[in-house]
């Protein structure tokens, strides 16, 4: 695994909440497209539901939208073993009771050659983060209003 990890891109995760357990499926084809184009590689994809009492239930990848079609059949069985029950519970802490969420762990394949070159040169990632789009837009609007 060490040799393989030397060539991997950065690994990210997201937790996406679906209010009222309403999953439209609109983003699923775009996720498939990212994989098909080799931009990301999905390591884990899990769906959970947080019950009103706070308990967490893992959902099977099936007909998540209720339209009779298997929405994510292409991802059925995607499970690296990275996510455990404790991770599901931690993700559920960010989700309101009565809602569902998707947990996605993915490799940024597009960045793998760059990341591998940095590692070969002795560089080490010491910090990482993500800026919420809404915060960036608010900052840009505030800067524009101030000028």
ChimeraX attribute file (.defattr): number of C-alpha atoms within 10 A of each C-alpha:
attribute: neighborCount
match mode: 1-to-1
recipient: residues
	/A:1	5
	/A:2	6
	/A:3	7
	/A:4	7
	/A:5	11
	/A:6	15
	/A:7	18
	/A:8	18
	/A:9	20
	/A:10	19
	/A:11	16
	/A:12	16
	/A:13	14
	/A:14	13
	/A:15	17
	/A:16	15
	/A:17	22
	/A:18	17
	/A:19	14
	/A:20	12
	/A:21	17
	/A:22	14
	/A:23	18
	/A:24	13
	/A:25	15
	/A:26	10
	/A:27	10
	/A:28	12
	/A:29	12
	/A:30	11
	/A:31	13
	/A:32	17
	/A:33	13
	/A:34	15
	/A:35	16
	/A:36	11
	/A:37	11
	/A:38	12
	/A:39	15
	/A:40	24
	/A:41	19
	/A:42	22
	/A:43	18
	/A:44	19
	/A:45	21
	/A:46	21
	/A:47	19
	/A:48	22
	/A:49	25
	/A:50	22
	/A:51	15
	/A:52	11
	/A:53	8
	/A:54	15
	/A:55	12
	/A:56	19
	/A:57	16
	/A:58	15
	/A:59	14
	/A:60	12
	/A:61	18
	/A:62	15
	/A:63	15
	/A:64	19
	/A:65	15
	/A:66	13
	/A:67	10
	/A:68	9
	/A:69	11
	/A:70	14
	/A:71	20
	/A:72	17
	/A:73	12
	/A:74	10
	/A:75	15
	/A:76	14
	/A:77	12
	/A:78	14
	/A:79	14
	/A:80	11
	/A:81	8
	/A:82	9
	/A:83	16
	/A:84	9
	/A:85	11
	/A:86	9
	/A:87	12
	/A:88	21
	/A:89	17
	/A:90	11
	/A:91	20
	/A:92	26
	/A:93	13
	/A:94	12
	/A:95	21
	/A:96	18
	/A:97	19
	/A:98	16
	/A:99	18
	/A:100	25
	/A:101	27
	/A:102	20
	/A:103	20
	/A:104	17
	/A:105	21
	/A:106	20
	/A:107	19
	/A:108	20
	/A:109	22
	/A:110	16
	/A:111	16
	/A:112	20
	/A:113	14
	/A:114	15
	/A:115	21
	/A:116	18
	/A:117	13
	/A:118	13
	/A:119	14
	/A:120	12
	/A:121	9
	/A:122	8
	/A:123	11
	/A:124	10
	/A:125	9
	/A:126	5
	/A:127	5
	/A:128	7
	/A:129	6
	/A:130	6
	/A:131	7
	/A:132	8
	/A:133	9
	/A:134	9
	/A:135	10
	/A:136	11
	/A:137	11
	/A:138	11
	/A:139	12
	/A:140	12
	/A:141	11
	/A:142	11
	/A:143	10
	/A:144	9
	/A:145	8
	/A:146	7
	/A:147	5
